[in-house]
Amino acid sequence: MSIGILGTGSYLPKQEVSNAEVAERVGVDPEWIERKTRILNRRYAAPHEATSDLAAAAAVAALEQSGVAAADLDFLIVSTSTPDSPQPPTSAVVQNLIGARNAACFDLNVVCAGFVYALEIARGLLRGRPGGRVLVIGADLYSRCLDFGDRRTAVLLGDGAGAVVLGETAEGGLLATDLATRGEDQHLIRVEAGGTRLPASTETVAGTGHFFKMEGRAVRDFVLAHVPPAITGLLARAGVRPSEVDHVVPHQPNGVLLAELVEHAGLGHAVTHRTLERYGNVGSACVPVALDAGYRAGAIRPGELVLFSAFGGGMSMGHSLIRWGLR
């Protein structure tokens, strides 16, 4: 039996935030945001919502579609770089919210690449647990760590969560995965304060230490230099020609970079699943949110090859190839 996806789900907060609203806060024209990013809207969580709430809602949707009960889960993994709190793990909060009382839970932080890392960890866990089920969730709530004095990043990010249930499947399944980290470039994406190197203090709170920071041009250069070769290598190891890939479900950094990446990787013929126009960059949730949107729209059919491509802070990259089996 192969390890495949049994169900998908997602949750985006109700509050839509338009380019006009963000533009007013950061001091640019709405047209500048659309031209530079292709983003039109994004969602921000309500004041009472935390990352675990978004994750739990996406999890319920994935469980309902898969027909798997929360109590029958063996493992629950939450990929996030914006946890509810340093302790306990956000996954433990989600477990309690959805009633997954028999699942061993843990969090994973590989920033925007974390969902693909979590898929590969889940596959390894299931190899040692025949008949098991794993819930993998990507969830991030970036609206509370945005520096609206930095127009380069504040216009990009939003909040959201996506989830999948993995288990044994007779049709389709995960074929190959490639994971990589280049720590020498760790400074390109960061939140500097709040950990043990720079603990929270009056000074860090008064400054910008707790805000998300990104070196946008350098990140673009990193992605175009390193992601296409990683995709080429993964496909070669799987014995798959680029022309055979039917769908690309990528991280959604911004629309301009995404279009460049697909072309550089030689995947312009494939269907690229994009949600950034509606939701912006939702971090580790990007890939599962786009997957859920594509699958529920009927765009992904059994037997087709789907490539997941994720990249983010670290700098980290995660790519997975799956033959779709859901009907």
N, C-alpha and C positions, 0 to 999 in steps of 0.2 A: 504494500500500500504506500502511496505517496502522501506527503504532507501538503495540504492545500488549504485554501480559504473557504470556510463554510458559510460565512455571512459577513456583511459590511454594515456600517452605520456611521452617522455623523451628527454633530450638533453645532450650530452657529447661534450665538446670542441674538436676541430679537432687535437690539438697537443698531440700526444702520447709520453709518457715519459717512457722509458724502465728501467728495473732494472739496466742495465749497466750505464745509465746516472745518476740515483740517487745514485748508489753505489760509483761512482767517487766523488760525492759531499759530501757524508757522511763518506767516508773512509772505506767501507766494500767491500766484494766480492759480485757480483750479486747472486751467489749461496746461500749465507747466507740469503739474502732477501727472495728468493723463499722458502728456507727450513723453515724459521721462520714464514712466512706470507702466502705463496701460491700465493702471488701477482706477476704478471709478467709485467703488464703495468698499467699506470694510465694516466689520461688526465689533462692537465693544460690549463686554460683559456688564450686566447690571451690578449695582453696588453690592448686592447680597450674594453674587455669584463668585466662587473661587474656581481654580483649575479643576478640583475634584468634581464640582457640580457639572462642568462642561463634559468632563470625561465620563461621568456616570450616565449622562443622557445619551452620549454616543454609544456607550456600552450596551445600554438597554435596546437601542435600535438594532445593533449588530446581533445581539442574542435573539431578539424576536425573529429576525430574518433567517438566522441559522437553525432555529428550532432547538437550541441548546438552553437548558435552564441554568441560571446563575449558580445554583447549588451544585451543578455537575461539572463546574470548571475545576481543573487541576492547578492551573497557574493563572496569575493576573499580572501583566506587566504594563506599567505606565511610563511612556517616554515623554519627558518634559524637562525644560530648563527653567520653568516658572512654577515650582511646587507651591502647594498651599503654605508650607512652612518648612524650615530646615528639618524638623522632626515632628511627627512621625512621617513615614513615607506616604506620599499622596495616594499610592496604590492601596494602602491599608484603609484610608478614608473611603476610597471608591468601593472597596470590598464590602464595607459596612453599608454603604448607601444602596448597593444593588443586591445584597444578600448572598454574595459569593463566599459563604462561610467556610467552604472546603478548599479554597484556592490559596496556595502559597503566593505571596505578593511581594513585588519589589519594584523600585523606580529605576529608570535608566536615563542618564543625561549625556547625550551626544549631540545636543542642540538640535538643529534641523535635520540631521542625518539619523537621529535616534530611532525613528520608526522602523527603518530597514534593518538596523542593528538588532532591534527587538524581534523582528521576524526570524532572523537567523538563530538567535538564542532560543526562541520558541521551538524552532524546528529541532534543535539539539535536545531540548527537554522532552519533546514528544517521541524521539527515537528511543528514549529510555522509559517511556510510559505508553505502551501500546494501548490504543483506545482512548488516550487522554485528549483533553481539550484545553486550549490556551486562549485567553482573551488578551489581545495586544491593543493598546490605546496610545495614540499620539495626541497630546493636548498641551496647548500653551495659551497663556493669558498675558499678552505683551502690553496691553493698553495702560497697565499700571507701572511700567518701567520705561516709558517713552520720554525723551527729552524734546519737548516741543520747541526748544530753541535750536534744534538740529534738524533742519528740513530734509536732510539726506536720508534720515532713518524714520523720522516720525510719520512720514507720509506712507510708509510701506507696510507697517505691521498692524495686525488685528488679532482677534481672539477666536478660538475654535477648537474642536476636538473631532477626531475620527477614530474608528475602531474596526477590528476584524476579529473573527473567531477562527482559530486554526485547529485542524484535526486531520485524521486519516481520511483519504478520499480515493475512490477507485478511478476517478477521472481527473486529469490535470494535476497540478501541484507545483511546488517550488522546484526549479531545475538547477539553479546556480546562484551564488551570492558572492559579491566582492566587497570587502570592507577595508578601508584605509584611513590613516590619520597622519597628518604632517604637522607635528607639534611646533616646528620652527616658525609656523605662521599663526600660532595661537593668538597673537595680538590683534589679528584682523577683525575679530568679532568678540566682544567681551562685555561683561558687567563687572566692574572692578571691585566694588565694595560689598560687604556683607558676609564674607568668608573669613578664614583664619589669617590670611595675609593682610587684609585690610578690614578689620571688624567694623561693624556699624558704630558710628559715633556721631556726636553733634556736628562735627566737621563734614563727615561723609554725607550725612543727610542734608546738610545745608548746601553742599556742592552738588556735583553730578555723578558721584561715585556709584550710585545705585541705578543709574539709567543704562539702557542698552546702547552700546556704541559699536559702530561698524565703519571700517575703512572701505567705502563703497567701490572706488575704482580698483583698489588692490584686490578686493574680493572678486570683482568681475574678471580680472586678469588670472586669478587663481583658478576660477571655475573653467574658463575657456582653455587654460593650459593643461589642467589635470583631469577634468571630468571626461571629455571625449576619449582619451586613451584608456581610462578605466572601463568605459563602456565597451570599447573595442576588444579589450582583453577578456572581459567577462563573456562576451558573445563568442569569442574564439574558443575559450575553454568549454563552453556549452555546445560547441559544434553548430552554431546558428549564424547564418549570414545576416547582416544588418537589414537586408531587404525582406527578411522573413518576419521581422518584428512588426506586429500589427498595431500595438498601442504603446505610447510612452506616458507614464504617470509620474510626473516630476515634482520635485520641490518647486515652489512658486515664488522665487525671489523678487522678480519684477518682469513685466512682459517683454521688455526689450532684450534683457539678458536671456530670457527663456527662449526666445526665437533664435538668437544667435547660437545658443548651446545646441539646439536641435539640429540646426544646419551643420555646425562644426562636427557633430557626432554622426552625420550621414543618415539621419533618421527623419528627414523632411517628408518622406512618403507615409510615415506612420501617423495615426491619429494621436495628437498631443492633447491630453486632457487638462484643461485650464479652468481654474476657479478664481484666479487672482483678480479678475475684473470685478467680481462680486464681493470677494472676501479679503483681498490683499494677501500678504504673507502671514500665514498662521503657524509658522515655525514647524515643529514636529508633526503638527496635524495636517500639513499641506498634502502629503501623499495619500493618507487614508481618506481625507475629505474629497479630494479629486477622484479617487477610486470609487467611492460610494456614489458620487454624483454621476459618474460615467456608467456604472453598473445599473443603477436604478433607472437611468434614462434608456436602458436597453442597447447601449452602444458597444458593450463588450460581450462577445458571444463565446460559448463553449468551444474549446480547441484553439482559440487564438492565443498568440504569444504577447505577453504584457511585460514591459520593462519598467521597474521602479527605479528612479534616479533621485537620490537625495544627497544634500551636501550642506555643511554649515560649520559652526564654530569648532575650533580644535587645531587646525582645520580638518574636518572629517568628511568622508564620502562613503555612501552606502548604495550599492546597486544590487537588485535582485531581478531574476528572470523567472516568470511563472507561466505555465500553460493553464489558461483559464478553464475551470471545470464546473463552475456554478451554472445552474439552469434557471 
